Amino acid sequence: MKQKYVFFFLLLVNATLFAQSYTPVDASSTIKFSIKNFGSAVFGTFKGLKGNISFNPKNLGSASINISVEAQSVNTNNGTRDNHLKKEDYFNVAVYPTINIASKKISYTNKDGQFFFEGYVTIKGVTKPISFPFAATFKENDYLFIGQLQLNRK
């Protein structure tokens, strides 16, 4: 049986010294996931968001997204399950403390404020290609990024 994670992210980023370089704000951001477990959906979150986002919708050729979350921060509101997810069977947080996402290419879609991410996710030392649409909204020197992707756990 293929198990899939669905990740949803809502990232708030602040501008740094350069107008096009941003850092994620962990306290204002949400990384959520869901997975089927014995036919029921289990929902959870990750914290410890770090990274760098270079983004200018007028120059996507230089855009990049490189972010990570702390795998040990996994929270499904069930301590027993969370401890199991941290072990070798799943995230193996003692050996692989972060989950990383890195872009290869950011491109336009045919909708205003909508973009397409192509890149890689690394979980437990295994890197896989990913692609998904996302929205970027600029408000008062900050960007809000919202997107969703699906991963096959196998």
C-alpha positions as CSV (number, residue, x, y, z in Angstrom):
1,M,0.0,0.0,0.0
2,K,1.4,3.4,-1.0
3,Q,1.4,5.9,1.8
4,K,1.4,9.5,1.0
5,Y,2.1,12.6,3.0
6,V,0.3,15.8,2.0
7,F,2.2,18.8,3.1
8,F,0.7,22.2,3.4
9,F,2.7,25.2,4.1
10,L,2.0,28.8,4.9
11,L,5.2,30.8,5.2
12,L,5.5,34.4,6.3
13,V,8.9,35.8,5.4
14,N,10.5,39.1,6.3
15,A,12.8,41.1,4.1
16,T,16.4,41.2,5.0
17,L,18.9,43.9,3.8
18,F,18.3,43.0,0.2
19,A,14.8,43.7,-1.1
20,Q,14.6,40.3,-2.8
21,S,16.1,38.1,0.0
22,Y,13.8,36.8,2.7
23,T,14.0,34.6,5.8
24,P,11.1,32.5,7.0
25,V,9.4,33.6,10.3
26,D,9.0,30.3,12.2
27,A,6.5,31.7,14.7
28,S,4.2,33.0,12.0
29,S,4.5,30.0,9.6
30,T,2.8,26.7,9.5
31,I,4.0,23.4,8.0
32,K,1.2,20.9,8.2
33,F,0.9,17.3,7.0
34,S,-1.6,14.5,6.8
35,I,-1.2,10.8,6.3
36,K,-3.6,7.9,6.1
37,N,-3.2,5.6,9.1
38,F,-5.4,2.5,9.0
39,G,-7.9,4.3,6.8
40,S,-8.1,7.5,8.9
41,A,-6.4,10.8,8.3
42,V,-3.8,11.8,10.8
43,F,-2.8,15.5,10.9
44,G,0.4,17.0,12.2
45,T,2.8,20.0,12.1
46,F,6.5,20.8,12.1
47,K,8.3,23.8,13.5
48,G,11.8,25.0,13.5
49,L,11.5,26.6,10.1
50,K,14.8,28.1,8.8
51,G,16.2,29.0,5.4
52,N,16.5,31.6,2.8
53,I,14.1,32.6,0.1
54,S,15.2,34.8,-2.9
55,F,12.1,35.9,-4.7
56,N,11.2,38.7,-7.1
57,P,8.2,37.9,-9.3
58,K,9.7,40.2,-12.0
59,N,12.9,38.1,-12.1
60,L,12.1,34.4,-11.4
61,G,15.3,33.3,-13.1
62,S,17.2,34.3,-9.9
63,A,14.5,33.0,-7.5
64,S,15.3,30.2,-5.0
65,I,13.7,28.6,-2.0
66,N,15.9,26.7,0.5
67,I,14.1,25.9,3.7
68,S,14.3,23.3,6.4
69,V,12.2,22.2,9.4
70,E,13.3,20.3,12.5
71,A,12.1,16.7,12.1
72,Q,12.1,16.2,15.9
73,S,9.4,18.9,16.1
74,V,6.8,16.6,14.5
75,N,3.5,17.0,16.4
76,T,0.3,15.0,15.8
77,N,-1.1,15.8,19.3
78,N,-0.4,12.2,20.3
79,G,2.8,11.8,22.2
80,T,3.1,8.1,21.7
81,R,2.7,8.5,17.9
82,D,5.1,11.5,17.8
83,N,7.8,9.5,19.6
84,H,7.3,6.6,17.1
85,L,7.6,9.0,14.2
86,K,10.9,10.3,15.5
87,K,12.4,6.8,15.5
88,E,14.3,5.0,12.8
89,D,11.2,3.6,11.1
90,Y,10.1,7.1,10.1
91,F,12.1,10.3,10.4
92,N,15.1,8.9,12.4
93,V,15.6,12.3,14.0
94,A,18.8,11.3,15.8
95,V,20.6,10.8,12.5
96,Y,18.5,13.1,10.2
97,P,17.5,16.2,12.3
98,T,16.0,18.2,9.4
99,I,13.7,17.9,6.5
100,N,14.9,20.1,3.6
101,I,13.2,21.6,0.6
102,A,15.3,23.2,-2.2
103,S,14.2,24.7,-5.4
104,K,15.6,24.0,-8.8
105,K,13.3,26.3,-10.7
106,I,10.5,28.7,-9.9
107,S,8.2,29.6,-12.8
108,Y,5.0,31.5,-13.6
109,T,1.6,30.0,-14.1
110,N,-1.2,31.6,-16.1
111,K,-2.8,33.0,-12.9
112,D,-1.7,36.3,-11.3
113,G,0.1,35.7,-8.0
114,Q,0.4,31.9,-8.7
115,F,3.8,30.2,-9.3
116,F,5.2,26.8,-9.8
117,F,7.9,25.2,-7.7
118,E,10.3,22.5,-9.1
119,G,12.9,21.1,-6.8
120,Y,13.8,18.5,-4.2
121,V,12.8,17.4,-0.8
122,T,15.2,15.5,1.5
123,I,13.7,13.3,4.2
124,K,15.8,10.9,6.2
125,G,18.7,11.3,3.8
126,V,16.6,10.4,0.7
127,T,16.2,13.2,-1.9
128,K,13.3,13.1,-4.2
129,P,12.1,15.5,-6.9
130,I,8.9,17.5,-6.1
131,S,6.8,20.0,-8.0
132,F,3.7,21.9,-6.9
133,P,1.9,25.2,-7.5
134,F,2.0,27.9,-4.8
135,A,0.7,31.4,-4.2
136,A,2.8,34.4,-3.2
137,T,1.2,37.5,-1.8
138,F,3.3,40.6,-1.0
139,K,2.1,42.7,2.1
140,E,4.1,45.5,3.8
141,N,7.6,44.3,3.0
142,D,6.8,40.6,3.7
143,Y,5.7,37.8,1.5
144,L,3.1,35.1,2.3
145,F,3.7,31.8,0.5
146,I,0.9,29.2,0.4
147,G,1.2,25.8,-1.3
148,Q,0.5,22.1,-1.0
149,L,2.3,19.1,-2.2
150,Q,1.9,15.3,-2.0
151,L,4.8,12.8,-1.3
152,N,4.9,9.1,-1.7
153,R,6.5,7.7,1.4
154,K,7.9,4.6,-0.4
